[in-house]
Amino acid sequence: MPIDATLPYDDDNIFARILRGEIPAKTVYEDEFALAFHDINPQAPTHLLVIPKGRYVSWDDFSARAEDREIAGFVRAVGHVAREAGLVEPGYRLLANCGINSHQEVPHLHVHIFAGRPLGPMLART
């Protein structure tokens, strides 16, 4: 079910539980700002998720409330994960859903990294 990105943070969301070690994840990177792991339901040959360690519902929430060092650390972590996975060439896609109309499903900011095949147009044409 899509998430309202203006709702308060839910400490029982799946990513919060992964951060606490209650649910295992196939981790590819971790530092003080972010955790990156393989998506359990991949939508492309490479499908990684990068989440901040702070309690942020969405990109909007993160950009409004996070400290500058958290923002810089998270953005650098996303780039590091893509580079280490060898995705810079031939390319990859980043996706961060925010709110109901984007179909955000987990109320914790997360960036999807998709790669491994031509991904087609950015949005389905209707």
N, C-alpha and C positions, 0 to 999 in steps of 0.2 A: 504494500500500500504506500502511495506517495506521502512524503513528509512535508508538513508546514515548516519552512525554514525559520519562522519567527517564534516557534515554540521553545520553551526552556530545554536545556540539555538533559537528556535521559541517560543516567548512569548505568542503565541496564542494556543499552544498545550493544549490538554484537561487537563493534569495534572497541568500545570501552572494555568489554569483557576480554577481548584479545589483548589489549594493552595491559590488563591486570593478570594475564596468564591463565585465565579461566577456560579459554578456548584456544586450542593450538592453531598456529598459522605457519605456512611455509615461508619463513622470513628470508628476504634477500638483502635487507639493509636495516640498520637501526643506529640512531644517535640520540643525543639529548632532546632533539626537536621532533623527530619523525620515526615512523616505523613503516617499512615497505614489505609487502608479501604478495604471493600469488593469489589471484581471485579463485575462489572455489568453484565458480561457474563461468569459466573463461568465454569471452565473446570474440576472441581472436587468438591466433597461435601463441602470442605473448599478451598476457593481460595481467598487469600488476596493479596493486593499489598502494597508494602512499597516503598515510594519515598523520596529522599532527598529534603530538602527545597531549596537547591541551584539550580542554573541554569546549569545543567549538561545534556548533550545529551545522554551519554552512560556510561557504566562502564569504558571504556578506558578514556573518557574525565574526569570523576570523579577521577579516580586513578592518573591521570596526574596533575590535577589542584586544587583539593580540599585541604584544610588545613588538617593537621593531626587530629585535633579535630573534624572536620566534618566527616572524614572517620571513626574514632573510634565511634563517636556518631551514625552514620548511621548503622554500623555493629552491634553495641549493640542494636539499636532499632529493627533490624530484629530478633535478638535472643530473645529479650524481647517479641515481638509480638508472636512468635512461642511458647514460654513458657507459656505466659498468655492464649493462645488459647488451651493449653493442648495438643500440637502436638508432643512433644518430644518423647513420647511413644504412639503409635507404630512407629511413624516417619513421616517425611514430606520431600518435595522436594523444593529446591530453584531453580529459573530459572531467569537469567538476559540475555535477548537477546541484541546483539550488532551488528547493521548494517544489511545490505540487506540480506546476506546469512542466517542470523539467523531469519529473518522475524520480525525484530523490527518494531513495528507499531506506537509507540508514541515516538517523539524525546525528551524524558525526561527520565533519568535513572529511572528504576523501577525494583524491585525484586518481582517476583511472589512467593507466598508460597502456595503449593498444598498439600492437605492431605484429610483424611477421607475415603480412600479406597486404596487397592493395586494399585499402579500407573503403573506397568508394566515396560518394558525396558526404559532406558533413551532416546534413539533415535529410531525412526522407522527404521527397517532394510529394505534396498532396494536392 
